[in-house]
Amino acid sequence: MNTLSQLLYLHPVHSALDTRCALDARARIERPAEAGGVAPYHLVAAGSAQIHIAGEPSICLGAGDLVVLARGQAHAIAACGDMSGQSAAPGLSATPPEILCGQFRSGHAASSALLCALPAIVLIRASSPRRLADITALMRMLGEQDGSGATARHLASALFSMLLDAWLEQGPHVTGLLALMAEPKLRPALQKMLAHPGADCSIDQMAAACHLSRSTFLRIFRHASGDAPAEVLLGLRMAEARLRLARGERSIGRIAEAVGYQSESAFNKAFKRHTGIAPGKYRRDLPHAFR
């Protein structure tokens, strides 16, 4: 798996296609704010539209443009010009828009690291016709799923990965895990942590993998991610533990060992400190749809 695939494996993102709308000149979709860990997205498949996000300037979207609201902000969508009476912006189609609307969801508040790493508004402008066709096809395939099966999970990961690739190609400022992935100098360290989250991985080993001195590695790492390497590694270990708990592995002691802890009690304390809940309770309370 490449780095993004590995991150999605540890931080799964679920998705569903809610609606497919063809708006006339007066139609308007109103969406309230979503709960934490829910990120609505809208793809303009044809025509042009305008999205108004609470507290933000309106954004005009052309065919192939997509927007993800990573914080679940309240918003409204209409044909361009409908919200304030103006005509469509130059260069945008006056054709009534067709919009595919869905949402990404993290499996648990503690597993939303990738969504949290995104800015509040992710705007992806139309790129190649081939990519637009692939994204549209994935979204429509998601619309045919009930959202709870393995096929839906794989489609959601593929869609999220494709959107991130398209967004990162635009050269946005990124933080957290995405910043580590986007920084070529640090990518070997992230790959080393992702390959075996439970293995011993010292700062010196990570710096050597990146061909950097210890001091330079620490400076670049903290500047890119905002965290120390030990904190990032802890997050990856806890993500691996959540996956194993969700799959129903019976022995918490074995899970502790797999993610780098020599004692079950040390793991229990670290897991509760990181997620706010004990491992056993996490496994019991996890919704079936996210297992």
C-alpha positions in Angstrom: 0.0 0.0 0.0 1.2 3.6 -0.6 1.4 6.0 2.3 -2.1 7.4 1.8 -3.6 3.9 1.6 -1.9 3.0 4.8 -3.2 6.1 6.5 -6.7 5.3 5.3 -6.3 1.8 6.6 -5.6 3.1 10.1 -8.1 6.0 9.9 -11.0 4.6 7.9 -13.4 7.0 6.3 -16.9 5.9 5.5 -19.1 7.6 2.9 -22.5 7.7 1.4 -24.2 9.5 -1.5 -27.2 11.2 -0.1 -28.8 12.8 -3.1 -28.5 13.6 -6.8 -30.1 16.9 -7.5 -31.0 18.8 -10.6 -31.6 22.4 -9.5 -33.8 24.8 -11.4 -33.1 28.6 -11.3 -35.0 29.0 -8.0 -34.2 25.8 -6.2 -32.0 25.9 -3.2 -30.6 23.1 -0.9 -30.3 24.0 2.7 -28.1 21.9 5.0 -27.8 22.3 8.8 -24.5 21.9 10.6 -23.4 18.2 11.0 -22.1 16.4 14.1 -18.4 16.1 14.7 -16.7 13.6 12.4 -19.1 14.2 9.5 -17.9 16.1 6.4 -20.5 16.8 3.6 -19.3 17.0 0.1 -20.8 18.2 -3.2 -19.7 17.6 -6.8 -21.1 19.6 -9.6 -21.6 17.0 -12.3 -23.0 19.5 -14.9 -23.8 23.2 -15.1 -22.7 25.6 -12.3 -23.7 26.2 -8.8 -23.1 28.5 -5.8 -22.4 27.4 -2.3 -22.8 29.6 0.7 -21.2 28.5 3.9 -22.1 30.1 7.2 -19.6 32.9 7.9 -17.8 32.6 4.6 -18.0 34.3 1.2 -20.1 32.4 -1.4 -18.1 30.1 -3.8 -19.1 29.5 -7.4 -18.6 26.0 -8.6 -18.3 24.9 -12.3 -18.8 21.4 -13.8 -16.3 19.1 -12.2 -15.7 21.2 -9.1 -16.1 19.6 -5.7 -16.2 21.0 -2.2 -15.8 19.1 1.1 -16.8 20.8 4.3 -14.5 19.1 6.8 -16.1 20.6 9.9 -19.7 19.9 8.9 -20.6 23.6 8.5 -24.1 24.7 7.8 -24.5 25.7 4.2 -26.8 26.2 1.2 -26.4 25.4 -2.5 -28.2 27.0 -5.5 -27.8 27.8 -9.1 -25.2 30.5 -9.6 -26.7 33.9 -9.1 -29.8 32.6 -7.2 -28.7 33.7 -3.7 -28.2 37.4 -4.4 -30.1 37.9 -7.7 -27.0 38.3 -9.9 -26.4 36.4 -13.1 -23.9 33.5 -13.3 -20.2 34.5 -13.1 -18.4 34.9 -16.4 -17.1 31.5 -17.6 -19.7 29.5 -15.7 -22.5 27.7 -17.3 -26.0 29.0 -17.0 -27.3 25.4 -17.4 -29.3 24.3 -14.3 -26.7 22.3 -12.3 -26.7 18.6 -11.5 -25.1 18.1 -8.1 -24.1 14.9 -6.3 -24.3 15.3 -2.6 -22.8 13.0 0.0 -20.8 12.9 3.2 -17.6 11.4 4.7 -17.8 10.1 8.2 -15.1 8.9 10.6 -15.8 5.7 12.4 -15.3 7.2 15.8 -14.3 10.7 17.1 -10.9 9.4 17.9 -10.3 8.0 14.4 -10.9 11.3 12.5 -7.3 12.3 12.2 -7.4 12.6 8.4 -10.6 14.7 8.4 -9.1 16.9 11.2 -6.0 17.4 9.1 -8.1 19.0 6.4 -8.9 22.7 6.4 -12.5 23.6 7.1 -13.2 24.1 3.3 -11.6 21.8 0.8 -12.2 23.2 -2.7 -11.1 20.9 -5.6 -11.3 22.5 -9.0 -12.0 20.5 -12.1 -8.9 18.7 -13.3 -8.8 16.1 -16.1 -12.0 14.8 -17.8 -10.8 11.3 -16.9 -10.4 12.1 -13.2 -13.9 13.7 -13.2 -15.4 10.6 -14.8 -13.7 8.4 -12.3 -14.8 10.5 -9.3 -18.4 10.7 -10.7 -18.5 7.0 -11.3 -17.3 6.2 -7.7 -19.9 8.5 -6.2 -22.7 7.0 -8.2 -21.5 3.5 -7.3 -21.6 4.6 -3.6 -25.2 5.7 -4.2 -26.1 2.1 -5.0 -24.7 0.8 -1.6 -26.3 0.7 1.8 -23.2 2.1 3.3 -22.5 -0.7 5.7 -20.8 -3.4 3.6 -17.2 -4.1 2.6 -17.8 -2.8 -0.9 -19.1 0.5 0.4 -16.0 0.8 2.7 -13.6 0.1 -0.2 -15.4 2.6 -2.5 -15.4 5.3 0.3 -11.6 4.8 0.7 -11.0 4.9 -3.0 -13.1 8.1 -3.4 -11.5 9.9 -0.4 -8.0 8.9 -1.7 -8.8 10.2 -5.2 -10.1 13.5 -3.8 -7.1 13.9 -1.6 -4.8 13.3 -4.5 -6.6 15.8 -6.6 -6.5 18.4 -3.8 -2.9 17.9 -2.9 -1.9 18.4 -6.6 -3.2 22.0 -6.1 -0.4 22.6 -3.6 -2.5 23.6 -0.6 -1.0 24.3 2.9 -1.5 21.1 4.9 -0.8 20.1 8.5 -0.7 17.0 10.7 -0.4 13.6 9.0 -1.0 15.1 5.5 1.9 17.5 6.0 4.2 14.5 6.8 2.9 12.7 3.7 3.4 15.8 1.5 7.0 16.5 2.7 9.4 14.3 0.7 12.2 14.7 3.4 9.9 13.2 6.1 8.0 10.6 4.1 10.5 7.8 4.9 9.9 8.4 8.6 6.1 8.3 8.2 6.4 5.1 6.1 8.6 3.5 8.8 6.0 4.3 11.5 3.1 3.1 9.3 4.8 -0.2 8.3 5.0 -1.4 11.9 3.4 1.0 14.4 4.2 -1.4 17.3 7.9 -1.7 16.6 10.5 0.3 18.4 11.2 3.4 16.3 13.6 5.8 17.9 14.2 9.4 16.7 17.7 8.4 15.6 16.3 5.6 13.5 13.7 7.9 11.9 16.3 10.6 11.2 18.6 8.0 9.6 15.8 6.8 7.4 15.3 10.4 6.2 19.1 11.0 5.8 18.9 13.9 8.2 20.7 14.8 11.4 18.7 14.3 14.6 18.3 18.0 15.2 17.3 18.8 11.6 14.8 15.9 11.5 13.2 17.1 14.8 13.0 20.7 13.6 11.4 19.8 10.2 9.1 17.2 11.7 7.6 19.5 14.3 7.3 22.4 11.8 5.4 20.2 9.3 3.2 18.2 11.6 2.9 20.5 14.7 3.7 17.5 16.9 6.8 15.6 18.1 7.5 12.2 16.4 6.6 10.4 19.6 3.1 11.9 19.6 2.5 11.0 15.9 3.7 7.4 16.6 1.4 7.2 19.6 -1.5 8.2 17.4 -0.7 5.6 14.8 -0.4 2.9 17.5 -3.8 3.8 19.0 -5.3 3.8 15.5 -4.0 0.3 15.0 -5.4 -0.7 18.4 -8.8 0.6 17.5 -8.9 -1.4 14.3 -8.0 -4.6 16.2 -10.6 -3.9 18.8 -13.2 -3.2 16.2 -12.4 -6.6 14.5 -13.1 -8.4 17.7 -9.7 -9.7 18.6 -10.3 -11.4 21.9 -7.2 -10.7 23.8 -6.5 -7.1 24.8 -3.1 -8.3 26.0 -2.2 -9.4 22.5 -3.4 -6.2 21.0 -1.3 -4.3 23.6 1.8 -6.4 22.5 1.0 -5.8 18.8 1.0 -2.0 19.2 4.2 -1.8 21.2 3.2 -2.3 24.9 4.9 -4.8 27.2 2.0 -4.8 29.6 -1.8 -4.8 29.3 -2.1 -2.3 32.1 0.3 0.2 30.4 -1.7 -0.1 27.2 -5.0 0.4 28.9 -3.8 3.6 30.5 -2.4 4.9 27.2 -5.5 4.0 25.3 -7.8 5.7 27.8 -5.6 8.8 27.9 -5.6 9.0 24.2 -9.2 8.2 23.4 -11.0 9.0 26.6 -12.4 5.5 26.9 -11.1 2.1 28.1 -10.3 -0.5 25.4 -13.0 -3.0 26.5 -15.7 -0.3 26.6 -14.5 1.1 23.2 -15.0 -2.4 21.7 -18.5 -2.8 23.3 -19.7 0.6 22.3 -18.4 0.8 18.7 -21.4 1.0 16.3 -21.7 -2.2 14.2 -21.6 -0.1 11.0 -18.0 0.9 11.8 -16.6 -2.5 12.5 
